[in-house]
Amino acid sequence: MAVNMIAETPFDTVAACIRRHAQQRPEALALADDERALNYAELDALMDRIAAALQRDGIAPGECIATCATPSVMQAALFLGALRAGVVVAPLAPGSTPAALARMHEDAQARRLFDDEDLARLDAWLAPPGARPAPVEIRPESPFNIIYSSGTTGEPKGIVQPHGMRWAHVKRGLPYGYGPQAVTLLATPLYSNTTLVVFFPSLAFGGAVVLMKKFDARRYLEIAQARRATHTMLVPVQYQRLMAVPDFEAFDLSAFRMKFCTSAPFSAALKADVLARWPGALVEFYGMTEGGGTCILEAHAHPIKLHTVGRPAPGTDMRLIAEDGRELPAGSTGEVVGHSPGMMVGYHRRPEATREAEWFDASGKRFIRTGDIGRFDEDGFLILLDRRKDMIISGGFNIYPSDLEAALREHPAVAEAAVVGVPSEQWGETPVAFVVRRDGHADEAEALRQWLNARVGKTQRLAALHLVDELPRSAIGKVLKRELRELAQTPTSSRSR
């Protein structure tokens, strides 16, 4: 019934869906973590008490609260209760510096910040049991949340996502087997859009969501087996660590129906390994927190397209543009832009940044610029080449770091690799690599550099290669290339090619 209702409803709210599940299936599990669990009746009642408390405190619809906490049932309930009151939520990353948190809190104009200590004492703040909030009107254009960008390329920006965008994400889940029997295991934080694009559909369709406070590969497998998990969202580095667990095959993962991935490059070899050894389908989403274009790769259905990120989702219009903003013809390579029913309102209080993120076609249709360089193959699958900001221009030639990273990973000693451009008096920029070696391998940096340089074009040769214990990453697995550039700022002027 819930699936049919969602399919036929142009717009609804996640909070309203939870209310219906509480009325129809009150005892069904809704949320769980290591310490607490709530059925749908309990979650619905808690959301009412949270919404009523926010209204009591004078926080009006459209105003904002912030959270800065580890994933938990109570953080999730606070998020959902605020939505019922029409209050906007800005989930902030606890790992941010105090200065960055202060800036994000101020930028969001949050009326209140809830941290882990606040959530531990939330019962004292809640409205009394049985309290019901005053009804509020929520429209598709009403702001839902403010997600702050990861800051992988600079200062985080607040991305305002409306309720209509989140409902589009829910409806996008129709083919993926969500429903009352689904158990979604999540090991990424609730401040990340990566998590939320699965979290909200799971509850809207009436399934259970199990939250991990911190990702650990073996613990994840233990929970997945014990809970009979059917759905999950993981980032590529988590898939990599899970598949590397020595006794991975010893865990019963047969209940899995759907595994999702997004947020970072997902190598074809790793996709193939997941398909071969982990039951259930594998779906990769390519898109931005800002919305716009989305590509979907159903890897299990297209095993010869694992080097791509799939085809544009239904209702999505994706195109390629040149550096000067001209739309490019089929077969070209250019920046990916997209339009869809799910698009941000804009960057919070940053109209200039919003304008920079937008592109309009000749008819005035609004697209979001991804900053990614790619091309579509003959079957309409998108092949990503690199981030526009990461592309290295050396001696007038474009060098895509992803090409060099893929080549480095072919060496048996290389577990992970990242390539950045550094200043060069002779070439303008030149590529430098950072490599994490596999356990048991002692290959020297210079030997690895020479190995790669013998296999790539003259203009692609590395000026230097550094061995590191690990690559700097955001909480959802994106390599922080700006930190690597800071480590490799010494100009290179005399290295021969």
N, C-alpha and C positions, 0 to 999 in steps of 0.2 A: 504493500500500500504506500509506504513512504517513498519508494523509488518512483512509482507512478505519479505521486503528487508533486515531487520535485521536477520530474520531467515536464509536467504540464503547467508549472507555475512560472510565469515570467520573472517575478521577483518575490522573494520572501527573506526572512532573516534567520540566521542560525539559532538565535535565542528562541524564536517561535517554533522551530523544528524540535528543539530540546523539550519545550513545553508539551508538544504533542507526544513525544516518546514517553515522557513522564506520566502522561494520562493513560497511554495505551500499554506500556510495558514498565511499570514503576520499579520493579525489582531487578531489571536488567542492568548489568554493570555498564557504567558510563566512563569513569576515570579511575585510574589506579597508579600508585607509585610504590616504592618499597615500604612506605609507612602508612598509607591511607588509601581507602577506596570509597567511591561514591556510586550508588546506583542512580538511575535517572530521576527518581522521585527526590532523592537527597540532593542531587545536583541542582535540580530545578528550584527547590526550596532555598538552597544556599544562594543561588543567583538572585532570587527575589530579595533576600535579606541584604545582599551586597548592593543591589540597585537602590533599595530603600535607604540604606545608610548613606550612599552617595547623594541622594536627593535630600536627605536630612541635613547633610553638611553643605548644602547649597551649590552643589556641582551640577550645572545645567547641561542639557543635551547639547552636543557640539563642543563642550569644554573637554579638557584633557586631564587624564591622570597618567602617571608613569609607573612602571614596575622595573625593578632591577634585582633579579633573583634567579636562583637555580631552578630548573624545571621541577614542578611539583603539582599535585592535585590542587593545592590552594592557590598557586599562581594562576593555573588554568581557570579555576572557578572565579577568581577576581576578574580576569580578563572577560569572561563570559557574562558575569553579572554587570560589569560596566557597560557592555554592549546592550544589555536589556534596558539600561537607563538612558541609552542614546549617548553615553559618554565615550569619548575617543580614548584609545589606549596607546601609549607610547612605550613599548617594551624595550628596555635598554640593556646593553651587555654588561654584566658584572665585571668582566675582564678589562673594561675600558679604564683608562687613567682617571683619577679624580677630576682633573681639569676637563677632560673630554666629557665625562658624565655631567659635570656642571654646565658645560656649554649646551649639551643636548637637552638637559632638563629645562634650561632657560629658553632654548629655541622652541621647544614644544609648548611652552607656556603652561606647563603642567600644574594643576591646582594642588596635587599631592603626589608624593613619591612613596611607593611601597617596596621595601626591601625584604630580605629573608627574615629579619627580626620582626618586622611588622606582620608578615604573614604567619609567623609562629604564634602571634598574639591576636590574630584577626578576630577570634571569637568575642573578645572584649569590645571590639569596635562595631561589630555587626548590629543591624537592627534586630529587634526581638524575634524569636521564633514565630512563624506565622505571618510576619510582616509582608505586605505586598506593595510594590512601588506604584506610583501613579503612572498610568499609561503614557507612552511617548510616541510621537509619529516619526517613523524612520523611512526615508525615501532612498531610492538607489544612489542619489548623489550625496547623501549624508556621509560625513567622514566616519570611517570605521576604525582605522588605526593609523599611526605614524610609525613607519619602519625606518630606522636609520641605516643608511648604507654602511657596508662593512669597512669603508675607509681604506680599501686596498690600493686606491689610487690617490688618496688625499683626504681632506676633511669630510667626515660623514655628513650626508644631507638627509633631511627628514622627508620621506616619501609618503605622501598622503594618499591612502587607498580608500575609496568609497565602499559603501555596503554593496552597491551594484557589482563592483569588481569581485568582491568576495563571493557573492552569489554566483557569478560566472564561474568561479573556481569550483563551487559545489556542483553546478550542473555539468562541468567538465568531467566530474567523477562518475557520471552515469555508466560508462562502459566498463568500469574497473572493479566491479564486484563488491562495492561497499554495501553494507546492509546490517541488519540485526545480528547476523552470525559472524560479522567481521571483528577481528581483534588486531588493532594497529599498534605496533611497537615503535616508539619514537625515541631516538637517542641523540637528537640534535636540539638546541635550545629554543624556547618559545619566543625569543626576540627575533628569530630568523624567519624570513618568509619561506625558506626551504621547508621548515617544520610546519608552518601554518597552512600551506597549500594542501597538506594532507590531514592535519589536525581537524580543521573545520569541516571538511566533507565527511570524515569518519563519524563525527557526532551528528551532523545533519542527517545522515542516513541511518542513524541509530546503532552504530557499532560501539565497541569498547576501545578506549585509548589507554595504553600503558606507557608511562613516562619513565625514562631513565634520567637520574640526576646528572650522571656523568657517563660517557661512553667508555666501556671496557669490552674488548672483543669477546673474551671467554664468558663474561657475565651476560653480555647480549645474547649469546647462543644459549646459555642456560635459561634465560627468561623466555626466549622465543620457543624453546622446547616445552617448558613448563606451562606457558600460557596458550600454547597452540596458536601462535601468531599467524595471521593470514596476510597482513599488509605491513609494509614498512617504507620509510623514506630514509635513505642513507646518502652521504656524500661519497665521492670516489675514494678518498683516503680511508674511509671506514670500510668500504667493500674490500679494499686492498688488505687491510689488517685482519678482517674476518677470514678471507680466503687463505691467509697465511697461517692461521691457527693449525698446528700440526695434526690434530685429530678432528678437524672440521667435519669429516664424514661420520664421526661417531654421534653427532647430534641429530635428533629427529626433527627435521624441518619440513616434513611432508605436508603440513597444514597450509603452507604458504601458497597464496593465490596470486599475489601481486607485489612486486618489489619496484620501488621508484628510485630515481637518482636525479640530482640536479646540482647546480651551483658551481661546478668546476669541471675541467676537462676529464672525460671518462674514456680511458684508452680502449681501443678495440680489443686488445688482448685480455684486458680485465673483464670486459663485458662477456667475452667468449668463455672465460673461466667461470663466471657466475652462472651463465646459462648451462654450462656442462655439469656443474656440481651442486647447484642450489635449486630445489624444486620451485615451480611456479614461474609466472611470466616476469619479464623485466622490461620496464618502461623508463626511458630517459626523457625528461622535460628540458627543453632549452628555452630560456626567456629571461626576463629581468623582473626584479621587484617592482620596477616602475610600470610593468605591464606592457601592452602593445603586442608585438609578435610572439607567438609561442610555436615551437616545433616539438613534435612528439615522435620519438623512435620506439616502436614496439619491437624491441630487439629479438624477442623470441619468434616473431613473425617475419623478420627481415634479417636473417643471419649474415647475408652478404653486404649489409649496409652498416655494419658496426663502426665503420670509420666516420659515419655521419651522425648528425643529431636529429635526423628524421625529417618529416615533411610538415609544413604549416598545419596547425590544428584547424578543424572546421570553424569557419567564421573569422579566421585570421587572414589578414592581407599582409604579406611580407614582400619587400622589394629590396633592391640594392641601389645605393647611390654612390656617386663619385665624391672626391674630396671637396669639390666646389658645390656640392648639393644637387648636381644633375642626376636624374634617374637613369640607370644603366640598362641596356638591353639584355635579353636572355643570353646566358653563356659568359657574362662578364664577372669580374671579381670586384667587390666593393663593400662598403659598409652596409650592414643589415639594419633595416628599419621595419617597424611593424605596427599594425593597427588591429585592434580586437575589441570585443565587448568589455574586456577587463583592462582598464588603463587608469593610471594614477590621475588624481586631480592636478597635482604638481608637486614641486618641492616646497615644503612648509616655509613660508615667509621669504622665499628666494625666487622671485619672478624671473630674474635674469638667468639663473641656472635652469629654470623650467624652460625658458625659451631656447636655451642652448641644447636641451634634450629633445626638442621637438623638430619635426620636419613635416612640411605640408606639400602635398602634390599639387598639380595644376588646378585641380578642382577645389582645393582648400581642405581636403581630407587630412586629418591629424594623424601623424605617426610618431612613435617613440624611437629615437636613435639608440642602438645597442652599444655602439663603440666597437663592435666586432667586425672583422673582415672575413668574408666568406664568398662562396659561390654555390649555385644549385647545380646538381648533376642532371643528366638527361632524364631521370625519373622524378625530378623535383625534390630530391633529398638535399638538405643543406650540409655542406662541408665547411666547417669553420677553419680558418687559417690562423687567426690570432686576434688579440685585442689591438685596436687602432693605436692606443696609447703605448702599447708594448712593442709595436713594430719598430725595428731598427733600420735606419736609413744610413747605409755605410757606403761612402764613395758614390752616392747617387743610386745605389741598388737597395731595393726593399728586402729585408731579411726577416722572416717570420720565426720568432723564437720557438714556436711549437714544432716546427720542422726539425730544429736542432735537438730539442728535448726528446722527440720521438726517436731520433737516430741514436742519441746517447743511451736511451733505455734498451736498445738492442744489445748493448754490451752486457755480458753475464754478470759483471761486477756492479752494475748500476741498478740501484733500487728506485731512486727518485732523482729527477734532474730539473733544474730551472735555469733559463738563460735570460739575461738582461743586457741592455745596451749601456755602454759607458762612453764618456767623451774621448775622442781621439783627435789630435791635431791634424793627423794625416787624412783620416777617413771621415771625420765628423762624429761618427759613432762606430763602435766595434763591439762584437758580442763576447760576453764573459759567462761562463757556466758555473753553477754550484751543484755539486753531486753528493748524494748520500749513497754510500756503498752498501751492498748486501752483506749480511753477516757471513764471516768466513773468507771474505775477499780482501786482499791487501794491495790491490793495484794502486800505483802512485798516480798523483794528479797529472803529471806531465805525460805519462804513458797514455792515460785516458784522453788527454787533449790531442796528442799526436794520432791516436787511433781514430778519433772522430774527424780530424782535419784531413786525414787521408781518404775519407769517404764522402766529403761534401764539396761543394763548389768552392772555388777560390775566394769568392766574396763572402762566403759563409764561415770561413775558418775562425775558430776561437782564438782570441788574444790571450786568454787565461782560463784556467779551470781550478776551482777551489773545492776541496773536500770539506764537508760539514757533517755534523752528527745528525742534524735534522733541518728541514726547511721551515722558515717562519710561516705560520699559517694563522688565519682567522679561526674563530671557534667553529665555523662550518667548513673548514678545510681548504679555503682559498689561499694560494701561496701569496704572501705579502711581498710583491716584487719591489715595492718602494723601499723596503728594508734591505733587500739584497742590493739595490742600487747604491744605497748608503754605504754598504760594506765594500763596494767595488768602485768607489768614486775616483780613485787615482787615474788620471788621464793616461792613455796608452798611445804613444806616438811613434815608436820605432819598431814594434813587432812586425816582422815580415809576414807576407802571406805566401 
